[in-house]
Amino acid sequence: MTTPASDYLFTIRGMDCGGCARSIERGVAQLGGVQTCELSFATERLRVSGTVAQNAIIERVRELG
């Protein structure tokens, strides 16, 4: 059975620079099941779509700081 794709939108606060945003974006994009991942440093918004679990995204962001 295939897990349906989901779209998530998170607010990510505390980033110091665009490099922080790129690190988080790359780290989340590497999770299994992620189809798209975009993080805007300016708006502090992380958009993720795919079959990845929401908790896995949150945990990865925490791991990345």
C-alpha positions as CSV (number, residue, x, y, z in Angstrom):
1,M,0.0,0.0,0.0
2,T,1.3,3.4,-1.0
3,T,1.3,6.3,1.6
4,P,-0.4,9.4,0.1
5,A,1.8,12.5,-0.4
6,S,1.3,15.3,2.1
7,D,2.2,19.0,2.1
8,Y,3.6,20.6,5.2
9,L,4.3,24.2,6.1
10,F,6.5,25.0,9.1
11,T,7.8,28.2,10.7
12,I,11.5,28.0,11.4
13,R,12.8,30.7,13.8
14,G,16.3,31.4,15.0
15,M,18.2,31.2,11.7
16,D,21.2,33.5,11.7
17,C,22.0,33.6,8.0
18,G,21.1,32.2,4.6
19,G,23.7,29.4,5.2
20,C,21.7,28.1,8.1
21,A,18.6,28.0,5.9
22,R,20.5,26.1,3.2
23,S,21.8,23.5,5.8
24,I,18.3,22.9,7.1
25,E,16.9,22.7,3.6
26,R,19.5,20.2,2.4
27,G,19.2,18.1,5.6
28,V,15.4,17.8,5.3
29,A,15.6,17.1,1.6
30,Q,17.7,14.0,2.3
31,L,15.0,12.4,4.3
32,G,13.4,9.4,2.7
33,G,10.0,10.3,1.1
34,V,10.7,14.0,0.6
35,Q,9.7,15.1,-2.9
36,T,10.2,18.9,-2.5
37,C,11.7,21.0,0.2
38,E,12.0,24.8,0.2
39,L,13.1,27.0,3.0
40,S,12.9,30.8,2.8
41,F,15.3,32.6,5.2
42,A,13.4,35.9,4.7
43,T,9.9,34.5,5.6
44,E,11.1,31.7,7.9
45,R,8.9,29.2,6.1
46,L,9.7,25.6,5.3
47,R,7.6,23.9,2.8
48,V,7.9,20.1,2.4
49,S,5.9,17.7,0.3
50,G,6.1,14.0,-0.1
51,T,5.4,10.8,1.8
52,V,7.7,11.7,4.7
53,A,6.2,11.8,8.2
54,Q,5.7,15.2,9.9
55,N,7.5,14.0,13.0
56,A,10.6,13.0,10.9
57,I,10.8,16.5,9.5
58,I,10.5,18.1,12.9
59,E,13.2,15.8,14.4
60,R,15.6,16.5,11.5
61,V,15.2,20.3,11.9
62,R,16.0,19.9,15.6
63,E,19.0,17.7,14.9
64,L,20.3,20.4,12.5
65,G,19.9,23.2,15.0
